[in-house]
Amino acid sequence: MPTRKPDPERLDDDAPEATDAWFAQARPATDVLSHLMGQEAAAELVAPKRGRPPLAEPKEHVNLRLDADIVRAFRSTGAGWQTRLNQVLREWLRSHPV
């Protein structure tokens, strides 16, 4: 029966072992990309982009106590029930200006 673990002694021609000589030849991505794409495009590609883009009007977190039957009814509609509840409140505000 063949083992499922790969043989660590077996070399892969498509992914050769990284040697000290290989690392000595390595260059930073900004150097390589700037020659290929230009300085401005390289800087944009290498710049860290973390998380979601900021929203113009982010949602606000609130603690809200609702009657159990209301919550049960919206939860029973499945995933996205909080978004649907938000839409219902928005529609109510349109018809009942504050």
C-alpha positions as CSV (number, residue, x, y, z in Angstrom):
1,M,0.0,0.0,0.0
2,P,1.5,3.4,-1.0
3,T,2.1,6.0,1.7
4,R,0.3,9.3,1.5
5,K,3.3,11.3,2.8
6,P,5.7,12.6,0.1
7,D,9.3,11.5,0.1
8,P,11.4,14.4,1.3
9,E,14.4,13.1,-0.5
10,R,12.7,13.2,-3.9
11,L,13.4,16.5,-5.8
12,D,10.8,18.1,-8.0
13,D,12.1,19.5,-11.3
14,D,9.3,22.1,-11.4
15,A,10.1,23.4,-7.9
16,P,13.8,22.9,-7.2
17,E,15.3,23.3,-3.7
18,A,16.0,26.9,-2.8
19,T,19.7,27.2,-2.2
20,D,21.9,29.9,-0.7
21,A,23.1,30.8,-4.2
22,W,19.5,31.2,-5.4
23,F,18.7,33.5,-2.4
24,A,21.9,35.5,-3.2
25,Q,20.5,36.2,-6.7
26,A,17.1,37.3,-5.4
27,R,16.1,40.9,-5.8
28,P,13.3,42.9,-4.2
29,A,10.0,42.9,-6.0
30,T,10.1,46.7,-6.3
31,D,13.4,46.5,-8.3
32,V,12.1,43.8,-10.6
33,L,8.6,45.3,-11.1
34,S,9.8,48.8,-11.7
35,H,11.9,47.6,-14.7
36,L,8.9,45.6,-16.0
37,M,6.0,48.0,-15.3
38,G,7.4,51.4,-14.4
39,Q,8.1,53.0,-11.0
40,E,4.5,54.2,-10.3
41,A,2.8,50.9,-11.1
42,A,5.4,48.9,-9.1
43,A,4.9,51.1,-6.1
44,E,1.1,50.6,-6.3
45,L,1.4,46.8,-6.6
46,V,3.8,46.5,-3.7
47,A,2.0,48.9,-1.3
48,P,0.2,47.0,1.5
49,K,-3.6,46.8,1.1
50,R,-5.1,45.6,4.3
51,G,-8.8,44.9,5.0
52,R,-11.8,46.2,3.2
53,P,-11.8,49.6,1.6
54,P,-13.3,52.2,3.9
55,L,-17.0,53.0,3.4
56,A,-18.3,56.5,2.9
57,E,-21.0,55.8,5.5
58,P,-20.1,52.7,7.6
59,K,-22.8,51.0,9.5
60,E,-23.0,51.7,13.2
61,H,-23.0,49.0,15.8
62,V,-25.9,49.3,18.3
63,N,-27.3,47.1,21.0
64,L,-31.1,46.9,20.4
65,R,-33.7,44.9,22.3
66,L,-36.5,43.7,20.1
67,D,-39.5,41.5,20.9
68,A,-38.8,37.8,20.5
69,D,-41.5,37.3,17.9
70,I,-40.0,40.0,15.7
71,V,-36.5,38.5,15.9
72,R,-37.9,35.0,15.3
73,A,-39.8,36.1,12.2
74,F,-36.7,37.8,10.6
75,R,-34.3,35.0,11.6
76,S,-36.7,32.4,10.1
77,T,-36.1,34.1,6.7
78,G,-32.5,32.9,6.7
79,A,-29.1,34.5,6.2
80,G,-29.2,38.2,5.8
81,W,-32.1,38.7,8.2
82,Q,-30.3,41.7,9.8
83,T,-29.9,43.4,6.4
84,R,-33.6,42.8,5.7
85,L,-34.5,44.3,9.1
86,N,-32.4,47.3,8.2
87,Q,-34.2,47.7,4.9
88,V,-37.6,47.5,6.6
89,L,-36.6,50.3,9.0
90,R,-35.3,52.4,6.1
91,E,-38.6,52.0,4.2
92,W,-40.5,53.0,7.4
93,L,-38.4,56.1,7.7
94,R,-39.1,57.1,4.0
95,S,-42.9,56.9,4.7
96,H,-42.6,58.5,8.2
97,P,-40.1,61.4,8.0
98,V,-38.6,62.2,11.3
